[in-house]
Amino acid sequence: MPRTDALLATAALVLGFGLSACGAGSPAPAATGASSAPASQGPGNALTVTDAHDRTYTLTPSHLTCAVDENDGHGVKVLQVQEYDRRERVRLDVLVVPVRRPTTFQIPISSGDSEIGPRNAYVFVGSKRFEASTSEELRHPARDRGRLTVFESTCDPARLRMTIDGRLGSELTGQEPFITGGVDLTAG
């Protein structure tokens, strides 16, 4: 047998053995040593922000607290996520009141005040290039504004599962960044 044929035959044998070992009906190996790191708390625990110049920033929230909103005069507890990416210098703030069932908010979301009541849900992103939030109107309202869906938000235990997909408005800059992704965190 020529050397080239021998190499091809060996490669075919190795490939055939590898494929038969994987087998379509073989169960996936079980996960071991479950981690308590925030990224392991569920899929979608990352938010991606794209600015007007198509620069993309990805934030992975890691801290969740439930406390009285300092900006609200009603003493209502809110779930709060704060994240700051030092490398990109991008800040994220999320405030969500506890909900009893999944709730979807159209952006822009009324953030409430001391006369109306507590914030429903509020997302803010800021950098040296932009500052925008879910409570600001868009300069071009014909655009699809997007939505924020809260699947679960409780304070005892502190738990937040939400997704957002939409454009954030800004009263300070002309940039209206697009944000997509989700938060899936449990405190403690």
FENVEN-V884545 format. One record per backbone hydrogen bond with DSSP energy under -1.0 kcal/mol. NH is the residue of the N-H (numbers start at 1). CO is the residue of the C=O. If there is no record, write none. Layout:
nh->NH co->CO
nh->NH co->CO
//
This chain:
nh->6 co->2
nh->7 co->3
nh->8 co->4
nh->9 co->5
nh->10 co->6
nh->11 co->7
nh->12 co->8
nh->13 co->9
nh->14 co->10
nh->15 co->11
nh->16 co->12
nh->17 co->13
nh->18 co->14
nh->19 co->15
nh->20 co->16
nh->21 co->17
nh->22 co->18
nh->23 co->19
nh->26 co->23
nh->40 co->37
nh->41 co->38
nh->46 co->44
nh->47 co->59
nh->48 co->180
nh->49 co->57
nh->50 co->178
nh->51 co->55
nh->54 co->51
nh->57 co->49
nh->59 co->47
nh->65 co->80
nh->67 co->78
nh->69 co->76
nh->72 co->69
nh->78 co->67
nh->79 co->96
nh->80 co->65
nh->81 co->94
nh->83 co->92
nh->85 co->90
nh->89 co->85
nh->90 co->85
nh->91 co->126
nh->92 co->83
nh->93 co->124
nh->94 co->81
nh->95 co->122
nh->96 co->79
nh->97 co->120
nh->99 co->153
nh->103 co->150
nh->105 co->148
nh->107 co->146
nh->109 co->134
nh->117 co->113
nh->122 co->95
nh->124 co->93
nh->125 co->132
nh->126 co->91
nh->127 co->130
nh->132 co->125
nh->133 co->169
nh->134 co->123
nh->143 co->140
nh->147 co->165
nh->148 co->105
nh->149 co->163
nh->150 co->103
nh->151 co->161
nh->152 co->161
nh->154 co->159
nh->159 co->154
nh->160 co->185
nh->161 co->152
nh->162 co->183
nh->163 co->149
nh->164 co->181
nh->165 co->147
nh->166 co->179
nh->167 co->145
nh->168 co->177
nh->169 co->133
nh->178 co->50
nh->179 co->166
nh->180 co->48
nh->181 co->164
nh->182 co->46
nh->183 co->162
nh->185 co->160
nh->187 co->158
//
